Amino acid sequence: MVEIARQRLSDQVAQHLREMIIEGEICAGQALPSERKLAEQFDVSSVVIREALKTLSVNGLVEIRHGSGSFVTTPDQWRVAEPIATLIRAGQADLLHVVETRAVLEIEISGLAATRRTASDLQTLDTILDRMESSQHDPVAHSAADMGFHRALATSANNPVMALVLEPLLGPIQTLMLRGTRLAEATSRAVEEHRRIRDAVASGDREATREAMRLHMQTSRKEVSSLQQVLSSAKA
């Protein structure tokens, strides 16, 4: 008979703290009790508490500030990308699967944004578009603005679950964008497509916005496929 190891104490403590955070018993921005108090609360050593806090920090639920303590982060900082990254590393999924999933989600997000956005949301989108326009020759700044636009759009949809689910789908795409060389015409086209999405959102036309996003996701798929081929050829 195979003996199944018990869950480590630090993992048990991390799981309990994770549930308290997710349930809102410990609020965003709030400091956790000191390591000594947590050790007393859970009747474990300080070493166990430190390991538990490291686990929560890796998952983005807690920010450890040396000299100040550990603080609960906001939900948008929680990292739920690990399962997706694991699938990709294991060869069970690739970036085209990510793009496909992202398209399903973002088309609906954009439609909701068209009916729920506020004047402040539109102002944020405009600010990011200006940043995209002015950073076309700076790949790092441009890709950051590109992803920022999609995050802002998700915020405009006023559905925090969608925003959280979208987050881990953006990282792998941004990483690929930075690894490859994006043609100037592709960068310019990206600005134009994002502006069309913004204008459709401003019009309040849900179907027009969904169509603008659908076309943008088609472009994204072609670019990801092309960049993957270039990078694969470079490795060969």
N, C-alpha and C positions, 0 to 999 in steps of 0.2 A: 504494500500500500504506500502511495506517495504521500508524504506529510506536507500539508499546506502551511506555509509560514504565516504566523499571525501578522496582521497589519502593524507596521511600525508605530510606536507611540507618537512620534512626531507627525505622521500622516493622520492619525486619529485626531490629534489636536488641531491640525490644519483644517481637516474636514469640518470639525465643530465650529471653528472660527469662520470658515467660509460660509457655512449655513447661517450664522449669526449676521454676517455682512449682507448676504443676499436677501435675507428676510428683513433687513433694515433695523435689526436690533442694535447694530453699530453703524452709525450714519457716515456718509461720505465726508471726509475732512476731519473726522473725529479721531483723536489719538487713542490707540489701544492702551490698555493698562501696561505698566512696566513689566519687564521680563520676570522680575521677582514676584509680582502680584499674580501674573499668569501662571507661573510655576506653582504658586500656592493654590490657585483656583483649580488647576487640573491635577494637582498632586504629582507633579513630575519635576525633573531637573531643569535647570536653566538651559542646559545643552539641548534638551528636547524642544523647548520653547523657541530657541534660536533657529533650529532646523525647520520647525513649523512655519516660522515667520519668513524664512528664506523661500519656502515652497509657495507661500502666498504672494511673495514679492515677484517670483518668477512668473506667476500667473496674472500679475498686474493688479491684484486686489488690495495690496498693501504697498506703501512706499516707506522704505526704511531710511530715516534721516539720522545719520550718525550724530550722536550728541543730543538729539531732540526726541527720539523715539520712533514708533511705527504708526503710520497714519493710513486710514482707509481711503482709497481712491474713488473717483467717480466711475459709474458703470462704463462710460466710453473708453476707459483705460483698461478694463478687464480684457485679458487676452484669451480669446477662444480659438486662436489659429492653430494650436498645437496638433489637433487631429488632422487638419487639412495638410499641414506641413509633413506630418508623419506619412500620410497616404502618398504624397508626392515623392518623398525620399524612398519609400518602399517600392516605388514603381507601379503602384496601383491606381494612380491618377496623374494627370499632367495639367499644364496650365490651360489647355483648351477646355478641360472639364471645369476649371475654375471660371473661365470666361462664360461658358454655357450657363453655369449656375448663377453667375452674377447678372447675366442678361435677364433671366427669369425674374430675379428679385428687383433689379433696377428699373425695369419697364413698369412694374407695378408701383414702385416707389415714386417714380416721376409722375404717374397718373394721380396718385394721392396728393403729391406736392402741388399739382395744378389746382386742386380744390381746397387745399388747407393752408397754403402758404400765406404769410403775413407780409406787410410792407417791409418789415425788418429783414425777413428772409430774403426778399428780392434784393435788398440793399447789400446783404452779405454776398449773394451770388454775383452781383455786379462788381463788388470789390475784388472777388477772386478772379473774375474774368479779366479785369484790368491787369491783375498780377500775371495771369497766363499770357496776355498780350505782350506785356513788357519783358517777359523772361523767356522768349522763344529761343534765344541763343544761350540759355543757361539750363542745361538738362536737369540738374538737381532741383532748381527752383521751379522749373516748369512742371516737372512731374509731381512735385509737392502740391502745386496749385491745382493741377489736374485732379489729383485724388481729393484735395480739399473741396473742390466743387461738388464731387459726388457725396462726400460726407455732409456738406451743407444742404444738399438736395434731400438727403435722408432725414435730416433734422426738420426740413420744411414739411415732410410727410407726416410729422407729428406722431410717429410710431417708434418708440424707443427700442422695441424688439427688432424691427427691421434694421435700424441703424446699427445695432449690436451684431446682428447676423451678417451685415454687409462688411463690417470692418475687416475680418480675416480674409476676405476675398480681394481686398484692395492691395494688401502688402505684397503678395507674390507678383502681381502685375506690375507694380511700381518697381520692384527689384529687377524684373526683366527689362523694363524700359531703360533703367540706368545701366544695365549690362550691355545693351545694344546701342547702335548708333541710329538715331532717329533722323530721317531726312527732313529738311527744312519744310518741304511741301506737306509732309505728314503733320508736323507741328502746327503749321498754319491751318490745316484742315481741322485739326482738333479744336482750335480756338473757335472756328466757324461753327462746328457741330455743337459745341457747348453753348454758344450764343443762341443757336436755334432752340435748344432745349430751354434755355432761360426765357426766351421770348414766348415760347409755348406755355411755360409755367405762368408767366405774367398774364397771358390771355385768359387763363382759367379753363382752357379747352383740354379736358382730360385725354381724349383720344389723340389729339394732335401732339400732345406732350409724349404720350406713350409711343407714337410713331417716330418722333424725333429721337427718342432714346433707343428705339429698336434699330434705327439706321446707324446710330453711333455705336451700338454694340456689335453690329455687323462689321463696321470698320475696325473696331478693337480686335475682333476675332481674326481678321485678315492680317493685322499688324503683328499680333502675338504669334500667329503661325509663321509669318515671314521671319520674325526675329529668332524664333526657335530654330528655323532651318539654317539661318546664317550662323548662329552660335554652334550648332551641331557640325556644320561644315568646318568651322574654325578648329574644332576639337579633333576632327579626323586627320 
